[in-house]
């Protein structure tokens, strides 16, 4: 007697894809918020880091969708899974946002 399969192999890549979409949405929100926070210190130059973060958000969204398709194809055909470039992009973007925040704090400090 065989037990019925209780999970669908396609659900894990779908959940991961949704997580990448949420990450891209969060980066987009931060990117749109940067000029509001940094305007007093950077002025019009605050649009430069904002554009970079928004660009990274779009790249994460596109790469996440490609990653989902590749993972889904790998599950159905037994092919190779993806590499770690997308998590590296998100980690570097988060580091850049943190460096910008520290720079703004230092620049705005009295004295």
SEZAKOL-89515 format. One line per 2 residues: number of its first residue (from 1); their letters; for each residue x, y, z of N, C-alpha, C. Coordinates in Angstrom, 1 decimal. Example, Ala and Ser with C-alpha at 12.3 -4.5 7.8 and 13.67 -1.06 7.14 Angstrom:
1> AS> 13.2,-5.7,7.8,12.3,-4.5,7.8,13.2,-3.3,7.8; 12.8,-2.2,7.1,13.7,-1.1,7.1,12.9,0.0,7.9 $
***
This chain:
1> XX> 0.8,-1.2,0.0,0.0,0.0,0.0,0.9,1.2,0.0; 0.7,2.1,-0.9,1.5,3.3,-1.0,0.7,4.5,-0.5 $
3> XX> 1.4,5.4,0.2,0.7,6.6,0.8,0.6,7.6,-0.3; -0.5,8.3,-0.3,-0.7,9.4,-1.3,0.3,10.5,-1.1 $
5> XX> 0.6,11.2,-2.2,1.5,12.3,-2.1,0.8,13.5,-1.5; 1.3,14.1,-0.4,0.6,15.2,0.3,1.1,16.6,-0.1 $
7> XX> 2.0,16.7,-0.9,2.5,18.0,-1.3,2.8,18.1,-2.8; 2.7,19.2,-3.3,2.9,19.5,-4.7,4.4,20.0,-4.9 $
9> XX> 5.1,19.4,-5.8,6.5,19.8,-6.0,6.7,21.3,-6.5; 5.6,21.8,-7.1,5.7,23.2,-7.6,5.4,24.3,-6.5 $
11> XX> 5.0,23.9,-5.3,4.7,24.9,-4.3,5.9,25.6,-3.7; 7.0,24.9,-3.5,8.1,25.5,-2.9,8.7,26.6,-3.8 $
13> XX> 8.9,26.3,-5.1,9.4,27.4,-6.0,8.4,28.6,-6.0; 7.1,28.3,-6.0,6.1,29.4,-6.0,6.2,30.2,-4.7 $
15> XX> 6.4,29.6,-3.6,6.5,30.4,-2.3,7.8,31.2,-2.3; 8.9,30.6,-2.9,10.1,31.4,-3.0,10.0,32.6,-3.9 $
17> XX> 9.3,32.4,-5.0,9.0,33.4,-6.0,8.2,34.6,-5.3; 7.3,34.2,-4.5,6.5,35.2,-3.8,7.3,36.0,-2.8 $
19> XX> 8.3,35.3,-2.2,9.2,36.0,-1.2,10.1,36.9,-2.0; 10.6,36.6,-3.2,11.4,37.5,-3.9,10.6,38.7,-4.4 $
21> XX> 9.3,38.5,-4.7,8.4,39.6,-5.1,8.2,40.6,-3.9; 8.0,40.0,-2.7,7.9,40.9,-1.5,9.2,41.6,-1.2 $
23> XX> 10.4,41.0,-1.5,11.6,41.6,-1.3,11.8,42.8,-2.3; 11.4,42.6,-3.5,11.5,43.6,-4.5,10.5,44.8,-4.2 $
25> XX> 9.4,44.5,-3.7,8.4,45.5,-3.3,9.0,46.3,-2.1; 9.6,45.7,-1.2,10.2,46.4,0.0,11.4,47.3,-0.5 $
27> XX> 12.2,46.8,-1.4,13.3,47.6,-2.0,12.7,48.8,-2.8; 11.6,48.6,-3.5,11.0,49.7,-4.2,10.5,50.7,-3.3 $
29> XX> 9.9,50.3,-2.1,9.4,51.3,-1.1,10.6,52.1,-0.5; 11.7,51.4,-0.2,12.9,52.1,0.3,13.4,53.0,-0.7 $
31> XX> 13.5,52.6,-2.0,14.0,53.5,-3.0,13.2,54.7,-3.2; 11.9,54.6,-3.1,11.0,55.8,-3.3,11.1,56.7,-2.0 $
33> XX> 11.5,56.1,-0.9,11.5,56.9,0.4,12.9,57.6,0.5; 13.9,57.2,-0.2,15.2,57.8,0.0,15.2,59.3,-0.3 $
35> XX> 14.6,59.8,-1.3,14.7,61.3,-1.5,14.0,62.0,-0.4; 12.9,61.5,0.2,12.2,62.1,1.3,13.1,62.2,2.5 $
37> XX> 13.9,61.2,2.8,14.7,61.1,4.0,16.0,61.9,3.7; 16.6,61.8,2.5,17.9,62.4,2.3,17.9,63.8,1.7 $
39> XX> 16.8,64.3,1.4,16.7,65.6,0.7,17.4,66.7,1.5; 17.3,66.8,2.8,17.9,67.8,3.6,19.4,67.8,3.5 $
41> XX> 20.0,66.6,3.4,21.4,66.5,3.3,22.0,66.5,1.9; 21.3,65.8,1.0,21.9,65.6,-0.3,21.2,66.5,-1.4 $
43> XX> 20.1,67.0,-1.1,19.4,67.8,-2.1,18.9,66.9,-3.3; 19.1,67.5,-4.5,18.7,66.7,-5.7,19.5,65.5,-5.9 $
45> XX> 20.7,65.4,-5.3,21.5,64.2,-5.4,20.9,63.0,-4.8; 19.9,63.2,-4.0,19.2,62.1,-3.3,18.5,61.2,-4.3 $
47> XX> 18.3,61.7,-5.6,17.7,60.8,-6.6,18.6,59.8,-7.1; 19.9,60.0,-7.0,20.9,59.0,-7.5,20.8,57.7,-6.7 $
49> XX> 21.0,57.7,-5.4,20.8,56.4,-4.7,19.4,55.9,-4.8; 18.4,56.8,-4.9,17.0,56.3,-5.1,16.9,55.6,-6.4 $
51> XX> 17.4,56.1,-7.4,17.4,55.4,-8.7,18.1,54.1,-8.7; 19.2,54.0,-8.0,20.0,52.7,-7.9,19.2,51.7,-7.1 $
53> XX> 18.5,52.1,-6.0,17.7,51.1,-5.3,16.5,50.7,-6.0; 15.8,51.6,-6.7,14.7,51.3,-7.6,15.1,50.3,-8.7 $
55> XX> 16.3,50.6,-9.3,16.8,49.7,-10.3,17.1,48.3,-9.8; 17.6,48.3,-8.6,17.9,47.0,-7.9,16.6,46.2,-7.6 $
57> XX> 15.5,47.0,-7.3,14.2,46.4,-7.0,13.7,45.7,-8.3; 13.8,46.4,-9.4,13.3,45.9,-10.7,14.2,44.7,-11.1 $
59> XX> 15.5,44.7,-10.8,16.4,43.6,-11.1,16.0,42.4,-10.3; 15.7,42.6,-9.0,15.3,41.5,-8.1,14.0,40.9,-8.6 $
61> XX> 13.0,41.7,-9.0,11.8,41.2,-9.5,11.9,40.4,-10.8; 12.7,40.9,-11.7,12.9,40.1,-13.0,13.7,38.9,-12.7 $
63> XX> 14.8,39.0,-11.9,15.6,37.8,-11.6,14.8,36.8,-10.8; 13.9,37.2,-9.9,13.1,36.3,-9.2,12.1,35.5,-10.0 $
65> XX> 11.6,36.2,-11.0,10.7,35.5,-12.0,11.4,34.5,-12.8; 12.6,34.9,-13.3,13.5,34.0,-14.0,13.9,32.8,-13.2 $
67> XX> 14.2,33.1,-11.9,14.6,32.0,-11.0,13.4,31.0,-10.8; 12.2,31.5,-10.7,11.0,30.7,-10.5,10.9,29.8,-11.7 $
69> XX> 11.0,30.3,-12.9,10.8,29.5,-14.1,11.9,28.4,-14.2; 13.1,28.8,-13.9,14.2,27.8,-13.9,14.0,26.7,-12.9 $
71> XX> 13.6,27.1,-11.7,13.4,26.1,-10.6,12.2,25.2,-11.0; 11.2,25.7,-11.5,10.0,24.9,-11.9,10.4,24.0,-13.0 $
73> XX> 11.2,24.4,-14.0,11.7,23.6,-15.1,12.6,22.5,-14.6; 13.5,22.9,-13.6,14.4,21.9,-13.0,13.6,20.8,-12.2 $
75> XX> 12.6,21.2,-11.6,11.8,20.2,-10.9,11.1,19.2,-11.8; 10.6,19.7,-12.9,9.9,18.8,-13.8,10.8,18.0,-14.7 $
77> XX> 12.0,18.5,-15.0,12.9,17.8,-15.9,14.1,17.2,-15.2; 14.3,17.5,-14.0,15.5,17.0,-13.2,16.8,17.8,-13.6 $
79> XX> 16.6,19.0,-14.0,17.8,19.9,-14.4,18.5,20.5,-13.3; 19.4,21.4,-13.6,20.2,22.1,-12.6,19.4,23.2,-12.0 $
81> XX> 19.6,23.4,-10.7,19.0,24.6,-10.0,19.8,25.8,-10.1; 19.3,26.9,-9.6,19.9,28.2,-9.8,21.1,28.4,-8.9 $
83> XX> 21.8,29.6,-9.2,23.0,29.9,-8.4,22.7,31.0,-7.3; 23.7,31.6,-6.7,23.4,32.5,-5.6,23.6,34.0,-6.0 $
85> XX> 23.4,34.3,-7.3,23.6,35.7,-7.7,22.5,36.6,-7.1; 21.2,36.1,-7.1,20.1,37.0,-6.7,20.3,37.3,-5.2 $
87> XX> 20.5,36.3,-4.3,20.8,36.7,-2.9,21.9,37.7,-2.7; 23.0,37.5,-3.5,24.1,38.4,-3.5,23.7,39.9,-3.8 $
89> XX> 22.9,40.0,-4.9,22.4,41.3,-5.3,21.6,42.0,-4.1; 20.7,41.2,-3.5,19.9,41.8,-2.4,20.8,42.1,-1.2 $
91> XX> 21.8,41.3,-0.9,22.7,41.6,0.2,23.5,42.8,-0.1; 24.0,43.0,-1.3,24.8,44.2,-1.6,23.9,45.5,-1.6 $
93> XX> 22.7,45.3,-2.1,21.8,46.5,-2.0,21.5,46.9,-0.6; 21.2,45.9,0.3,21.0,46.2,1.7,22.2,46.8,2.3 $
95> XX> 23.4,46.4,2.0,24.6,47.0,2.5,24.7,48.4,2.1; 24.4,48.7,0.8,24.5,50.0,0.3,23.5,51.0,0.9 $
97> XX> 22.3,50.5,1.2,21.3,51.3,1.9,21.7,51.6,3.3; 22.3,50.6,4.0,22.8,50.8,5.3,24.0,51.8,5.3 $
99> XX> 24.9,51.7,4.4,26.0,52.7,4.3,25.4,54.1,4.0; 24.4,54.2,3.2,23.8,55.5,2.9,23.2,56.1,4.2 $
101> XX> 22.5,55.2,5.0,21.9,55.7,6.2,22.9,56.1,7.2; 24.0,55.4,7.3,25.1,55.8,8.3,25.7,57.1,7.8 $
103> XX> 25.9,57.2,6.5,26.5,58.5,5.9,25.6,59.7,6.2; 24.3,59.5,6.1,23.3,60.6,6.3,23.3,60.9,7.8 $
105> XX> 23.4,59.9,8.7,23.5,60.2,10.1,24.7,61.0,10.5; 25.8,60.7,9.9,27.1,61.4,10.2,27.0,62.8,9.6 $
107> XX> 26.5,62.9,8.4,26.4,64.2,7.8,25.5,65.2,8.5; 24.4,64.6,9.1,23.4,65.4,9.7,23.7,65.7,11.2 $
109> XX> 24.7,65.0,11.7,25.0,65.2,13.2,25.5,66.6,13.4; 25.0,67.2,14.5,25.5,68.5,14.9,26.9,68.5,15.3 $
111> X> 27.6,69.6,15.0,29.0,69.7,15.4,30.0,69.3,14.5 $
***
